Amino acid sequence: MASKSKNITFAAIDIGSNAVRLLIKQLENPESKVLTKVQLVRVPLRLGFDVFSKGYISDEKKKDMVRLMKAFRQLMKIYHVDVYRACATSAMRDAANGREIIESIYKATGISIDIIDGKEEAAIIYGNHIEKNNGLNGNLLYVDVGGGSTETNLISEGRLIFSASYNIGTVRMLNGSVCDSEWERLGSDLKGLVPAYPGIDLIGSGGNINKLYKLSGERGLESTGMSVTSLRKIHESLASLTVEERIERYDLKPDRADVIVPAARIFLTIAETVAAGYIYIPMIGLSDGIIDGLYSASLNRT
């Protein structure tokens, strides 16, 4: 591990069902304990479109993954990354050839990738201590919506009460591969929490809720999130348009324009189930949680 006297640079690779991200942060002053983002790269590989329809990752996507990891390896060298972690989530978990691809990537690049289950994914996300960092209290349901799964963490007065992962994601919904039983499990779990933890609000995570927040017009210097009413309005507007119309009217990227509507639907379903009226949006996600974990581990070793 790098010594305290120099800048310490951390990196996280998040291999999701819709996109793959490389986040690099640097601890410029160990005394300040503040990590500064120095680079974020997002590439829409869309692994889930293979996995959730065919059950495996195609040879072409496999080649693209290897190419991308080689590029990420070079970027980490350029930024002098001291420690990193690469995590793969729902698509790689479900892919019949997921382990084989990870071995191929390791042989080609030296990058070791952890396939994490839904519970660990949820724990990493909670590891950001969102409610603590934002001074929030009460009953808060942290919701991270991805391409292949949705992670939930119920936090009550600063304590983690409940954590679960559901195979309900934006890419799965577009492919029509979300089982009714998963929706039923989600609904049953959340309804069971409401009597003991009333007045729940949401904390939303993921690229889609960040974009929905921006489109709602509520994002500003004094804003910490958006009302569920505003989310419902922007969802109705987007859902009434074709993907091409969403790209044109809202200046969305193609890989965002198709998944943003099912993402809004997932958030709305959860909000309605727990009768939430507001969604706090801290604009961070899994990759931030990975780096938070790396930083905490580095402190424990010093």
Contacts in CASP RR format, 6 or more apart in sequence:
PFRMAT RR
TARGET T0000
AUTHOR 0000-0000-0000
METHOD contacts of the structure
MODEL  1
MASKSKNITFAAIDIGSNAVRLLIKQLENPESKVLTKVQLVRVPLRLGFD
VFSKGYISDEKKKDMVRLMKAFRQLMKIYHVDVYRACATSAMRDAANGRE
IIESIYKATGISIDIIDGKEEAAIIYGNHIEKNNGLNGNLLYVDVGGGST
ETNLISEGRLIFSASYNIGTVRMLNGSVCDSEWERLGSDLKGLVPAYPGI
DLIGSGGNINKLYKLSGERGLESTGMSVTSLRKIHESLASLTVEERIERY
DLKPDRADVIVPAARIFLTIAETVAAGYIYIPMIGLSDGIIDGLYSASLN
RT
1 8 0 8 1.000
1 82 0 8 1.000
1 83 0 8 1.000
1 298 0 8 1.000
1 301 0 8 1.000
1 302 0 8 1.000
2 8 0 8 1.000
2 9 0 8 1.000
2 82 0 8 1.000
2 83 0 8 1.000
4 30 0 8 1.000
4 302 0 8 1.000
7 26 0 8 1.000
7 27 0 8 1.000
7 28 0 8 1.000
8 26 0 8 1.000
8 27 0 8 1.000
8 30 0 8 1.000
8 82 0 8 1.000
8 83 0 8 1.000
8 298 0 8 1.000
9 24 0 8 1.000
9 25 0 8 1.000
9 26 0 8 1.000
9 27 0 8 1.000
9 38 0 8 1.000
9 79 0 8 1.000
9 80 0 8 1.000
9 81 0 8 1.000
9 82 0 8 1.000
10 24 0 8 1.000
10 25 0 8 1.000
10 26 0 8 1.000
10 27 0 8 1.000
10 35 0 8 1.000
10 81 0 8 1.000
10 82 0 8 1.000
10 83 0 8 1.000
10 84 0 8 1.000
10 291 0 8 1.000
10 294 0 8 1.000
10 295 0 8 1.000
10 298 0 8 1.000
11 22 0 8 1.000
11 23 0 8 1.000
11 24 0 8 1.000
11 25 0 8 1.000
11 76 0 8 1.000
11 79 0 8 1.000
11 81 0 8 1.000
11 83 0 8 1.000
11 84 0 8 1.000
11 85 0 8 1.000
11 291 0 8 1.000
12 21 0 8 1.000
12 22 0 8 1.000
12 23 0 8 1.000
12 84 0 8 1.000
12 85 0 8 1.000
12 86 0 8 1.000
12 87 0 8 1.000
12 286 0 8 1.000
12 287 0 8 1.000
12 288 0 8 1.000
12 289 0 8 1.000
12 290 0 8 1.000
12 291 0 8 1.000
12 294 0 8 1.000
13 20 0 8 1.000
13 21 0 8 1.000
13 22 0 8 1.000
13 69 0 8 1.000
13 72 0 8 1.000
13 84 0 8 1.000
13 85 0 8 1.000
13 86 0 8 1.000
13 87 0 8 1.000
13 111 0 8 1.000
13 113 0 8 1.000
13 287 0 8 1.000
14 20 0 8 1.000
14 21 0 8 1.000
14 23 0 8 1.000
14 87 0 8 1.000
14 89 0 8 1.000
14 286 0 8 1.000
14 287 0 8 1.000
14 290 0 8 1.000
15 47 0 8 1.000
15 65 0 8 1.000
15 86 0 8 1.000
15 87 0 8 1.000
15 88 0 8 1.000
15 89 0 8 1.000
15 91 0 8 1.000
15 92 0 8 1.000
15 113 0 8 1.000
16 47 0 8 1.000
16 88 0 8 1.000
16 89 0 8 1.000
16 90 0 8 1.000
16 91 0 8 1.000
16 92 0 8 1.000
16 146 0 8 1.000
16 147 0 8 1.000
16 148 0 8 1.000
17 46 0 8 1.000
17 47 0 8 1.000
17 48 0 8 1.000
17 51 0 8 1.000
17 52 0 8 1.000
17 89 0 8 1.000
17 90 0 8 1.000
17 91 0 8 1.000
17 146 0 8 1.000
17 147 0 8 1.000
17 148 0 8 1.000
17 149 0 8 1.000
17 169 0 8 1.000
17 170 0 8 1.000
17 171 0 8 1.000
17 172 0 8 1.000
18 44 0 8 1.000
18 46 0 8 1.000
18 48 0 8 1.000
18 146 0 8 1.000
18 147 0 8 1.000
18 148 0 8 1.000
18 170 0 8 1.000
18 171 0 8 1.000
18 255 0 8 1.000
18 259 0 8 1.000
19 42 0 8 1.000
19 43 0 8 1.000
19 44 0 8 1.000
19 45 0 8 1.000
19 46 0 8 1.000
19 255 0 8 1.000
20 42 0 8 1.000
20 43 0 8 1.000
20 45 0 8 1.000
20 47 0 8 1.000
20 65 0 8 1.000
20 68 0 8 1.000
21 40 0 8 1.000
21 41 0 8 1.000
21 42 0 8 1.000
21 43 0 8 1.000
21 287 0 8 1.000
22 39 0 8 1.000
22 40 0 8 1.000
22 41 0 8 1.000
22 72 0 8 1.000
22 75 0 8 1.000
22 76 0 8 1.000
22 287 0 8 1.000
23 37 0 8 1.000
23 39 0 8 1.000
23 40 0 8 1.000
23 287 0 8 1.000
23 288 0 8 1.000
23 290 0 8 1.000
23 291 0 8 1.000
24 37 0 8 1.000
24 38 0 8 1.000
24 39 0 8 1.000
24 40 0 8 1.000
24 75 0 8 1.000
24 76 0 8 1.000
24 79 0 8 1.000
24 81 0 8 1.000
25 35 0 8 1.000
25 36 0 8 1.000
25 37 0 8 1.000
25 38 0 8 1.000
25 291 0 8 1.000
26 35 0 8 1.000
26 36 0 8 1.000
26 38 0 8 1.000
26 79 0 8 1.000
27 33 0 8 1.000
27 34 0 8 1.000
27 35 0 8 1.000
27 36 0 8 1.000
27 295 0 8 1.000
28 34 0 8 1.000
28 36 0 8 1.000
35 291 0 8 1.000
35 295 0 8 1.000
38 79 0 8 1.000
39 75 0 8 1.000
39 79 0 8 1.000
40 287 0 8 1.000
41 72 0 8 1.000
41 75 0 8 1.000
43 68 0 8 1.000
44 253 0 8 1.000
44 255 0 8 1.000
45 61 0 8 1.000
45 64 0 8 1.000
45 65 0 8 1.000
45 68 0 8 1.000
46 171 0 8 1.000
46 255 0 8 1.000
47 57 0 8 1.000
47 61 0 8 1.000
47 65 0 8 1.000
47 91 0 8 1.000
47 92 0 8 1.000
47 95 0 8 1.000
48 90 0 8 1.000
48 91 0 8 1.000
48 147 0 8 1.000
48 148 0 8 1.000
48 171 0 8 1.000
48 172 0 8 1.000
48 175 0 8 1.000
49 171 0 8 1.000
49 174 0 8 1.000
49 175 0 8 1.000
50 56 0 8 1.000
50 57 0 8 1.000
50 58 0 8 1.000
50 61 0 8 1.000
50 91 0 8 1.000
50 95 0 8 1.000
51 57 0 8 1.000
51 91 0 8 1.000
51 92 0 8 1.000
51 94 0 8 1.000
51 95 0 8 1.000
52 91 0 8 1.000
52 94 0 8 1.000
52 148 0 8 1.000
52 171 0 8 1.000
52 172 0 8 1.000
52 175 0 8 1.000
52 176 0 8 1.000
52 177 0 8 1.000
53 175 0 8 1.000
53 177 0 8 1.000
55 94 0 8 1.000
55 95 0 8 1.000
55 96 0 8 1.000
56 95 0 8 1.000
56 96 0 8 1.000
56 97 0 8 1.000
56 98 0 8 1.000
57 65 0 8 1.000
57 91 0 8 1.000
57 92 0 8 1.000
57 95 0 8 1.000
57 97 0 8 1.000
57 98 0 8 1.000
57 101 0 8 1.000
62 97 0 8 1.000
62 101 0 8 1.000
62 104 0 8 1.000
65 101 0 8 1.000
65 105 0 8 1.000
66 104 0 8 1.000
66 105 0 8 1.000
66 108 0 8 1.000
66 109 0 8 1.000
69 105 0 8 1.000
69 108 0 8 1.000
69 109 0 8 1.000
69 111 0 8 1.000
70 108 0 8 1.000
70 109 0 8 1.000
72 109 0 8 1.000
72 111 0 8 1.000
73 109 0 8 1.000
73 110 0 8 1.000
73 111 0 8 1.000
76 84 0 8 1.000
83 294 0 8 1.000
83 298 0 8 1.000
84 294 0 8 1.000
85 114 0 8 1.000
85 290 0 8 1.000
85 294 0 8 1.000
86 111 0 8 1.000
86 112 0 8 1.000
86 113 0 8 1.000
86 114 0 8 1.000
87 113 0 8 1.000
87 114 0 8 1.000
87 115 0 8 1.000
87 116 0 8 1.000
87 121 0 8 1.000
87 124 0 8 1.000
87 286 0 8 1.000
87 290 0 8 1.000
88 98 0 8 1.000
88 102 0 8 1.000
88 113 0 8 1.000
88 114 0 8 1.000
88 115 0 8 1.000
88 116 0 8 1.000
89 116 0 8 1.000
89 118 0 8 1.000
89 121 0 8 1.000
89 146 0 8 1.000
89 148 0 8 1.000
89 149 0 8 1.000
89 286 0 8 1.000
90 118 0 8 1.000
90 146 0 8 1.000
90 147 0 8 1.000
90 148 0 8 1.000
90 149 0 8 1.000
90 167 0 8 1.000
90 169 0 8 1.000
91 147 0 8 1.000
91 148 0 8 1.000
91 171 0 8 1.000
92 98 0 8 1.000
92 101 0 8 1.000
92 102 0 8 1.000
92 113 0 8 1.000
92 115 0 8 1.000
93 115 0 8 1.000
93 116 0 8 1.000
93 117 0 8 1.000
93 118 0 8 1.000
95 101 0 8 1.000
98 115 0 8 1.000
99 115 0 8 1.000
102 113 0 8 1.000
102 115 0 8 1.000
105 111 0 8 1.000
105 113 0 8 1.000
106 112 0 8 1.000
106 113 0 8 1.000
116 124 0 8 1.000
117 165 0 8 1.000
118 149 0 8 1.000
118 151 0 8 1.000
118 165 0 8 1.000
119 163 0 8 1.000
119 164 0 8 1.000
119 165 0 8 1.000
121 144 0 8 1.000
121 149 0 8 1.000
121 151 0 8 1.000
121 165 0 8 1.000
121 286 0 8 1.000
122 144 0 8 1.000
122 151 0 8 1.000
122 152 0 8 1.000
122 153 0 8 1.000
122 163 0 8 1.000
122 164 0 8 1.000
122 165 0 8 1.000
123 163 0 8 1.000
124 286 0 8 1.000
124 289 0 8 1.000
124 290 0 8 1.000
124 293 0 8 1.000
125 142 0 8 1.000
125 144 0 8 1.000
125 151 0 8 1.000
125 153 0 8 1.000
125 205 0 8 1.000
125 285 0 8 1.000
125 286 0 8 1.000
125 289 0 8 1.000
126 142 0 8 1.000
126 153 0 8 1.000
126 155 0 8 1.000
126 160 0 8 1.000
126 163 0 8 1.000
127 289 0 8 1.000
127 292 0 8 1.000
127 293 0 8 1.000
128 282 0 8 1.000
128 284 0 8 1.000
128 285 0 8 1.000
128 288 0 8 1.000
128 289 0 8 1.000
128 292 0 8 1.000
129 292 0 8 1.000
130 136 0 8 1.000
130 140 0 8 1.000
130 142 0 8 1.000
130 155 0 8 1.000
130 203 0 8 1.000
130 280 0 8 1.000
130 282 0 8 1.000
130 284 0 8 1.000
131 137 0 8 1.000
131 140 0 8 1.000
131 142 0 8 1.000
131 155 0 8 1.000
131 158 0 8 1.000
131 203 0 8 1.000
132 158 0 8 1.000
133 282 0 8 1.000
134 224 0 8 1.000
134 280 0 8 1.000
134 282 0 8 1.000
136 203 0 8 1.000
136 280 0 8 1.000
137 157 0 8 1.000
137 158 0 8 1.000
138 156 0 8 1.000
138 157 0 8 1.000
138 158 0 8 1.000
138 199 0 8 1.000
139 154 0 8 1.000
139 155 0 8 1.000
139 156 0 8 1.000
139 157 0 8 1.000
139 197 0 8 1.000
139 198 0 8 1.000
139 199 0 8 1.000
139 200 0 8 1.000
139 201 0 8 1.000
140 154 0 8 1.000
140 155 0 8 1.000
140 156 0 8 1.000
140 200 0 8 1.000
140 201 0 8 1.000
140 202 0 8 1.000
140 203 0 8 1.000
140 280 0 8 1.000
141 152 0 8 1.000
141 153 0 8 1.000
141 154 0 8 1.000
141 155 0 8 1.000
141 190 0 8 1.000
141 193 0 8 1.000
141 200 0 8 1.000
141 201 0 8 1.000
141 202 0 8 1.000
141 203 0 8 1.000
141 270 0 8 1.000
141 274 0 8 1.000
141 276 0 8 1.000
142 151 0 8 1.000
142 152 0 8 1.000
142 153 0 8 1.000
142 154 0 8 1.000
142 155 0 8 1.000
142 202 0 8 1.000
142 203 0 8 1.000
142 204 0 8 1.000
142 205 0 8 1.000
143 150 0 8 1.000
143 151 0 8 1.000
143 152 0 8 1.000
143 202 0 8 1.000
143 203 0 8 1.000
143 204 0 8 1.000
143 205 0 8 1.000
143 266 0 8 1.000
143 267 0 8 1.000
143 270 0 8 1.000
144 150 0 8 1.000
144 151 0 8 1.000
144 152 0 8 1.000
144 204 0 8 1.000
144 205 0 8 1.000
144 206 0 8 1.000
144 285 0 8 1.000
144 286 0 8 1.000
145 169 0 8 1.000
145 170 0 8 1.000
145 204 0 8 1.000
145 205 0 8 1.000
145 206 0 8 1.000
145 208 0 8 1.000
145 209 0 8 1.000
145 263 0 8 1.000
145 266 0 8 1.000
145 267 0 8 1.000
146 169 0 8 1.000
146 170 0 8 1.000
146 171 0 8 1.000
146 206 0 8 1.000
146 208 0 8 1.000
146 263 0 8 1.000
147 169 0 8 1.000
147 170 0 8 1.000
147 171 0 8 1.000
147 172 0 8 1.000
147 259 0 8 1.000
148 167 0 8 1.000
148 168 0 8 1.000
148 169 0 8 1.000
148 170 0 8 1.000
148 171 0 8 1.000
148 172 0 8 1.000
149 165 0 8 1.000
149 166 0 8 1.000
149 167 0 8 1.000
149 168 0 8 1.000
149 169 0 8 1.000
150 165 0 8 1.000
150 166 0 8 1.000
150 168 0 8 1.000
150 169 0 8 1.000
150 186 0 8 1.000
150 266 0 8 1.000
150 270 0 8 1.000
151 163 0 8 1.000
151 164 0 8 1.000
151 165 0 8 1.000
151 166 0 8 1.000
152 162 0 8 1.000
152 163 0 8 1.000
152 164 0 8 1.000
152 165 0 8 1.000
152 166 0 8 1.000
152 186 0 8 1.000
152 189 0 8 1.000
152 190 0 8 1.000
152 270 0 8 1.000
153 160 0 8 1.000
153 162 0 8 1.000
153 163 0 8 1.000
154 160 0 8 1.000
154 161 0 8 1.000
154 162 0 8 1.000
154 163 0 8 1.000
154 193 0 8 1.000
154 197 0 8 1.000
154 200 0 8 1.000
155 161 0 8 1.000
155 203 0 8 1.000
156 197 0 8 1.000
161 193 0 8 1.000
161 197 0 8 1.000
162 189 0 8 1.000
162 193 0 8 1.000
164 189 0 8 1.000
166 182 0 8 1.000
166 185 0 8 1.000
166 186 0 8 1.000
167 178 0 8 1.000
167 179 0 8 1.000
167 182 0 8 1.000
168 178 0 8 1.000
168 182 0 8 1.000
168 183 0 8 1.000
168 186 0 8 1.000
168 266 0 8 1.000
169 178 0 8 1.000
169 262 0 8 1.000
169 263 0 8 1.000
169 266 0 8 1.000
170 208 0 8 1.000
170 259 0 8 1.000
170 260 0 8 1.000
170 262 0 8 1.000
170 263 0 8 1.000
170 266 0 8 1.000
171 259 0 8 1.000
172 178 0 8 1.000
173 262 0 8 1.000
173 265 0 8 1.000
173 266 0 8 1.000
174 258 0 8 1.000
174 259 0 8 1.000
174 262 0 8 1.000
183 269 0 8 1.000
186 269 0 8 1.000
186 270 0 8 1.000
186 273 0 8 1.000
187 273 0 8 1.000
190 270 0 8 1.000
190 273 0 8 1.000
190 274 0 8 1.000
191 273 0 8 1.000
193 200 0 8 1.000
193 274 0 8 1.000
194 200 0 8 1.000
194 273 0 8 1.000
194 274 0 8 1.000
194 275 0 8 1.000
199 274 0 8 1.000
199 275 0 8 1.000
199 276 0 8 1.000
200 274 0 8 1.000
200 275 0 8 1.000
200 276 0 8 1.000
201 276 0 8 1.000
201 277 0 8 1.000
201 278 0 8 1.000
201 279 0 8 1.000
201 280 0 8 1.000
202 267 0 8 1.000
202 270 0 8 1.000
202 271 0 8 1.000
202 274 0 8 1.000
202 276 0 8 1.000
202 278 0 8 1.000
202 279 0 8 1.000
202 280 0 8 1.000
203 279 0 8 1.000
203 280 0 8 1.000
203 281 0 8 1.000
203 282 0 8 1.000
204 267 0 8 1.000
204 279 0 8 1.000
204 280 0 8 1.000
204 281 0 8 1.000
204 282 0 8 1.000
205 281 0 8 1.000
205 282 0 8 1.000
205 284 0 8 1.000
205 285 0 8 1.000
205 286 0 8 1.000
206 285 0 8 1.000
207 256 0 8 1.000
208 256 0 8 1.000
208 259 0 8 1.000
208 260 0 8 1.000
208 263 0 8 1.000
208 264 0 8 1.000
209 263 0 8 1.000
209 267 0 8 1.000
209 279 0 8 1.000
209 281 0 8 1.000
210 281 0 8 1.000
210 283 0 8 1.000
211 252 0 8 1.000
211 256 0 8 1.000
211 260 0 8 1.000
212 226 0 8 1.000
212 231 0 8 1.000
212 234 0 8 1.000
212 235 0 8 1.000
212 260 0 8 1.000
212 263 0 8 1.000
212 264 0 8 1.000
212 267 0 8 1.000
213 219 0 8 1.000
213 225 0 8 1.000
213 226 0 8 1.000
213 279 0 8 1.000
213 281 0 8 1.000
215 234 0 8 1.000
215 238 0 8 1.000
215 250 0 8 1.000
216 226 0 8 1.000
216 230 0 8 1.000
216 231 0 8 1.000
216 233 0 8 1.000
216 234 0 8 1.000
217 230 0 8 1.000
218 225 0 8 1.000
218 226 0 8 1.000
218 227 0 8 1.000
218 230 0 8 1.000
219 225 0 8 1.000
219 226 0 8 1.000
224 280 0 8 1.000
224 281 0 8 1.000
224 282 0 8 1.000
225 278 0 8 1.000
225 279 0 8 1.000
225 280 0 8 1.000
225 281 0 8 1.000
226 278 0 8 1.000
226 279 0 8 1.000
226 281 0 8 1.000
227 277 0 8 1.000
227 278 0 8 1.000
227 279 0 8 1.000
228 268 0 8 1.000
228 271 0 8 1.000
228 272 0 8 1.000
228 276 0 8 1.000
228 277 0 8 1.000
228 278 0 8 1.000
228 279 0 8 1.000
229 277 0 8 1.000
231 264 0 8 1.000
231 267 0 8 1.000
231 268 0 8 1.000
231 271 0 8 1.000
231 279 0 8 1.000
232 268 0 8 1.000
234 264 0 8 1.000
235 261 0 8 1.000
235 264 0 8 1.000
235 265 0 8 1.000
235 268 0 8 1.000
238 246 0 8 1.000
238 250 0 8 1.000
238 260 0 8 1.000
238 261 0 8 1.000
238 264 0 8 1.000
239 261 0 8 1.000
239 264 0 8 1.000
241 249 0 8 1.000
243 254 0 8 1.000
243 257 0 8 1.000
243 258 0 8 1.000
244 257 0 8 1.000
246 252 0 8 1.000
246 257 0 8 1.000
246 260 0 8 1.000
247 253 0 8 1.000
247 254 0 8 1.000
247 257 0 8 1.000
250 257 0 8 1.000
252 260 0 8 1.000
267 279 0 8 1.000
270 276 0 8 1.000
271 277 0 8 1.000
271 279 0 8 1.000
END
